[in-house]
Amino acid sequence: MEPQILKALLLTSIAGLSTTIGSLIGLIFRRESSKFMSSVLGFTAGVMIGVSFFELLPSGFAEIGFSKASAAFLVGFIFIFLIDYFIPHEYIGQKERITDKTSKKLYRTGLFVALGIGIHNFPEGMATFYSSLVDIRIGIAIALAIAIHNIPEGIAVSAPIYMSTGSRGKAFLFSFLSGVVEPIGAILTALILLPFLNSQILGYLLSGIAGLMVFISIDELLPVSKSYGYSHIPIVSFIVGMIVMILSLILLK
């Protein structure tokens, strides 16, 4: 297997399995710091928006032109919207998690969140893998952003399952399974789609990935970041994330 493919698979695995970090946080602390979570989610949104508009879309424009890249961006945006619409998931700390009192309901909540996150992680794995093949620095930036935003997802899975069953092993297992879908998506992409890869397809994919990441940022990360009750922390963290991403792209060029 070529070194570039191995690097892409490694980055995707790191990004996906970062849910286990969130799982450990959920098992150790039981209640996360709301200020920390608000900051992390806002920062991650800034990183994702930054890499989408300053790297992925410009690369798409260069490969296939403005009109086609813009259309691919909208397709990616709508695609992840449909997944989110039909199979939604939430972070711990949101309304359902606070009001659920019974163990059975908490356990069911954790399982549904794990399923939803797993399905969402599949296209994210494809995004990280393809981006890493095109340019390893873009892949690193996307893997970092996805890894950070997967941490609270790990908490969202492990905490309710642990609180309802008292089993650390079961809570960790479901969190791990929801994250391992990401490298599985990358492996299937490598086996099935890699032979058809060319510059035109990459242009469409990079633009579509940008749409996917922008949707995650504005529909998921920023609203949840603000849901913790802080009005300025999310936007300040967002700006910091944008600045960090821009500086990293400059340094990596």
N, C-alpha and C positions, 0 to 999 in steps of 0.2 A: 504494500500500500504506500502511496506517495506521502512524503513528509507533510505536505500542505493539507492533505485530507486528514491525516492523524492529528495535526494541530487544530483543525476545524472541529473534529470530533471531541478533542480534549476540552476546548473552550465551551462547546455546547454542554458537555457533561458537567463542567464546573458550574455553569449558569443554572442548569436544571436541578442539580443536586444541592444547590444552596438552600433549597427548601428544608433540608435537614438541619441547617443552622437555625432557621426559624423554629423548627420543631424542638430543638434543644433549648432555645430561649423560652418557648412556651412551657416546656416541662420543668425548667429550673425556676423561672420567675412567676409563672402562673398569670401575673398581670403585668403587661408591658407598660413602659413609660409613654404616656400619651404625647408629651412634647417631643420625645425622641422619635416616635412613630410618625408624627406629623412632619417632622423635619426630614426624615429619611424618604418618605413618600414624595414630598415636594421636590427634594433634590433629585430623585430618580426621574420624575417627570421632566425636570429641566434637562437632564442628561439625554433622555430619549428624544425630546423635541429638538435638542441641539444636534444630535447625530443625524436625525431625520432631515432637517432643513439645511444643514451645513455640509453634509457629506453624502447621504444616500440619494436624495433627490437630485443634487447637482451631478452625481455620477450617472443617474438615470437619464438626465437631460443630455449628457455628453454621448451616451450610447444610442439612444433611440429618439431623441428630440423632445421638445417641450410638450407637444400635444399628447404623444403616446405615453410619455412618462407621467403626465398629469392624470391621464385616464387610468393608468396602472395604479397610481396612488389612491384614486377613488375606489378602485376595485378592492385593493387591500383594506381600505378603511371600512367599506361595506361588508366585506367578508368577515372580519373580526367582529363587526357589529352584529351580524346575524348569529354568529356563534354565541356571543354574549347575551343576545336577546332570547334565544331558545334554551341556552344552558348557562344561566347566570351563576355567579359566585360572589361571596362577600368576604371581607376581612374581619377578623375578630375585633370587637369594639363597636361594631355596628349594631343597629337596633335589635335585630333578631337574636344576636348573641347575648345581649344584655337582659332581655326579657324572658328567655328560655329558662325554666326552673327545673324541669324534670330531667332525670338522667337519660331516659329513652329519647326524648326530643333532642337533647344535646348530642347524643351519639349519632342520631340520624342526621343532624345538622353537619357534624364533622364529616360523615361519609359523603353527603351531597357536595359539600365544599371540596373534598378531595377529588371527586369525579369531575366537577366543574373546572377546577384548576388543572387537572390532568389534560382535559380536552383543550383548554386554552394554551397549555404548554407545548402542544404538538406543533402548531405553526410557529411558535417562538423558537423551537429547536431548528426548524427549517430555516428561519431567518438568520439565526446565529451561524449555522453551518454554511449557508450560501455566502453570507457576507464575509466570512473568514476565508473562503476560497478566493474571492475577488481581491480582497486586501486584508491582510492579517491585522492591521491597525484598526480598521473598521470593525472587524470581528471582535477584537479585544474590547473596544468601546461598547458594542452592543451586548457582549457577554457580561461585562461589568454592570451595565444598566439592568439587564434582566436578572442577574444574580442578586442585586440589591433589592429589586422589587419582588423577588421570590421569597425573601426572608420573611416578610410579614404573612405571605401566603402559607408558609410552613407553620407559623404560629396559628393561623386560622384553622388549619387542619388538626394539629396535635392537641391544642388546648381543650377544645370541647370533648374530644374523644377521651383524653386523659381524665378530665373532670367527671365524665359520665361512667367510665369503667375502672379508673384507678390503675390502669395498665400502661406503664411507660413504653413497653415493647410494642403494644398495639398502636399507640399514638404515633410512635416513631415510624412504624412500618407503613401506615397509610400516608404519612407525610412523604416518606421516601418514594413510595409508588407514584404519588402525584407528580413528583419531580423527575423521576427516571423516564417519564414519557418524553421529555425533551430530547435527551440523547437518542432515544428510540426513533423519534421523528427524524433526527439527523441521519441515523444509520439507514433508514428506509429511503430517505432522499438520496443518499449516496449510492445505494444499490439500484434504485429504479430510475432516477432522473439524471444522474451524473453523466451518462453517455450522451444525453441530448443537450448538454450545456454548451452555450456559445455566447458571444457578446450581446447579441440581441435579447436573448432570454434573460441574461443577467441584468440588462437594463430594465426590463419589465419587473423582474424579481426585486431588485433594489428599490424601485419606486413603490412597488406593492408593500414591501417591508416597511418603508417609511410611513405609508398609510396605516399599517397595522400598529406601529409604535405610537403614532400620534393619537390614534383612537384610545389605546390603553392609557395614555397620559391624561387626556382630557375627560374621558368617561370614567376612569377608575382611580388613578393615582391622585389627581388633584382634588376631586370631590371627597375621597376618603381622608386625604390629608386635612381638609378643612372641617371634616366631620368631628374631629377631636376638640373643636371649640376655639381654635386659635385663628385669628383673622390675618395676622401678618407673617407668622412663621412659614406657612406654605409658600407664599409668594417670594419671600426672602430666600428660602431654600431652593425654590425653583430657579431664581436668578443665579444663585451660587452654582447650581448644577449646570446651567447653560454656560457660565463662564469657565467652569472646570472642563467641560467638554470641548469648548472652543480652543482653550489653551492646550489641551491634550492633542487635538488635531493639528495645531500649529507645530507643536514639539515633535510629533511623530512624522511629519512630512519630510 
